[in-house]
Amino acid sequence: MTQNAFICPVCNSLCDEHFHTQICPCCKTSFHHKKKLSLTKSYVFLSTAVCCYIPANMLPVMQTNLFGNTQNNTIMSGIIDFWLSGSYGIAAIIFIASVFIPCFKFLVLFFLLLSTKYQSQTGKSTRTKLYFFIDQIGYWSMLDVIVVAVISASIQFKSLSTVIPDYGILFFAAMVIFTMLATICYDPYLIWKDIES
Amino acid sequence: MNISEEKKQPLSASPVIVQSYKYRWMIWLLPLIAFVIGILMILQNWISSGPEITISFQTAAGLEAGKTEIKYKDIRVGVIKSIQLSDDGQHIIATVTLNQNAKNLATQGTRFWVVRPRLKIGGITGIDTLLSGVYIAADQGNSTQEKKQFVGLESPPEVIQSMSGRTFTVRTEDLGSLDIGSPVYFKRVQVGRISSYKLKDNGEYIDLQVFIDAPYDQLITPNTRFWNASGVDLSVNANGFHFKTETLAAVMAGGISFSTPVSKKMVNENTLHNHIFLLAKDQQMALSEKDTSSVTFILKFEQSLHGLSVDAPVIFSSIQVGRVTNIALDYNPSGYRFPTIVTIEVYPNRMGKVLEKLPPSSSDMQHSIALFTQDLVNHGLRAKAATSNMLTGQLYIALDFNKQASPVAFDTTQQPLILPTVYASFDQMQDQIASIVSKINNMPLESIGNNLNQTLNNANTSLTAFNQHIIPEIQALMQQLTTTSAHMNQFIGEDAPFAIRTEQTMQEVQRTMRSVRNLTEMLENNPESLLQGKPRAPLYLEDKNASSFPSSKAP
């Protein structure tokens, strides 16, 4: 096995690298052995996600109309409402899914990108673990989007009460997607890259 | 080295890679676009939230920060951001964020009030807030001057800006049972309501702001008369009792009515706006001819005027020409008399065209009136207090010509003029009644009573004697009578021998009579037997057997 051998990320078969662009002999997946423009894409998607996160929190995510009383809820106002009405569990779940996880992901990704740029030598295995962790929890932020979608679809009682999704949830969904893209684009290989040289 | 060589080769060899580097910066457009869209959305959201205003209320009942809405024409135009207690603790201050499209509401004259379910005489309002919770309603003013601090109304205004119609001022001396929201009727159709009222600073009168809905506001002209139609009007006047009501709602809540005499005059809008209408006490007063000028007279009465009240009519030949304006006592040192001074107002225009027919002797109107009155007094014009209604004892002032009146001096220079008075007929009757009463008073009632008492005593004595002597006699007589009847009973009783014998005799007589009848019958049938003696056999039997008929009942 030469140094140029690598494992196909899709079917885990061992491949030889002969050209820059390769096709896995087993599953015919076209791939690069290293993620192309990894850092740049990651930066771009991360900043896009952050840009989406700001309006997602400031704009109302849904408009509830209960007995003619219209109310615009942002994410934070919904959490506060749930907390004040005594539903601490639901408030905590929504807070973790829609505030804590995205923020945590931003910080971790930013930290990973910075550490890669300055080629930090410490805690490489920890950073790799962190990367795979945020890769795993990424889609849990979609919980909020699902909640709004389910509530809007199920509560439609004409004049009695209606729930309409608002622009905020659109930005929130975009934020989650871009964060996941940023995570995917980041190549954990870069953490270990300098060993080779 | 091997690696670096292999890496460099494709990099330099492949133009695709170079191209990708050249346009790499374009990937940064993605966060830029996201950023711009996000900022635009936030800006739009921020712009759409208009000015922030504060509204103070007495109580925050039902209001909730972040939830209670501001509605204008039932459209959501804002929401309460926070509710705080005012610094002095007297009321609450609600901070309201208005929408951008409702920024016009933050101007002078805009009114805010809390819409709650309310029960009024006219009906129930705000039922929908039972489910949705209370909201704050707004009514835009017509000013453009900006304002940020408002004082909320505690009850909904009766007239809101968007209603078409006009407001008129009606002046009254007494509010009565009227209130804000009291209906205004035209021919018993509700055409408006009282929007507000204000007591003048000096407390003399109250100005009612009356809102008349379009198109009924066209009915108002400067000639329009308003009157109070409140509740039940039970009045006692010279004509007796009057019981009048408007609609049931007016009875409960009060109200005013108006009517407009037909006139072809063009209505000047400006004068109408500033015109102050007077609220009459009732329909009759409102519709009576407006009295342009009045002449005041003073009447001096020597007798009691119980039953005469201010506003009592002054009648001249059965037409009301004026009213009593004042009743006061005067002191007359000669003889310690307290004559009643009655001031009356007479409206000459009610006497027909008397003013026009006055002799145009002088330019001074008052002097000519005085001269004319003097002429009338010389011809016997006298004032008297007359009873119009025996039941209620109401008095009125009657001006009449009295031919027998003794002539009196009339001072034409005195102001106001003093009219001579006479005793009224009813007063004379009262005097007569009084004299009758005094005669009754003078009767020797005591001695009559004594005599009557003595007579009664005598009667008592007679009755006692009657009881003592006559009654026992009667008792004895009754006993005698009883004994006699017993004897009679023995004589004619069932077993009495007299009765038995009588019965036997009667039977004998009966038998005798029967034999006499037999004899007479026999003689009637056979009168010849008187001569020939008794026949042997009855002849009629033989005759019957001899005659034979074919239709006889032969078996």
Interface residues (C-beta under 8 A of the other chain):
Chain A: Q3 N4 F19 H20 L37 T40 K41 V44 F45 S47 T48 V50 C51 C52 I54 P55 M58 L59 L66 F67 G68 N69 T70 Q71 S77 Y167 F171 A174 F178 E196
Chain B: I3 E6 P10 S14 S20 R24 I27 W28 L30 P31 A34 F35 I37 G38 I39 M41 I42 N45 G66 K67 E69 R76 D128 L131 S132 G133 Y135
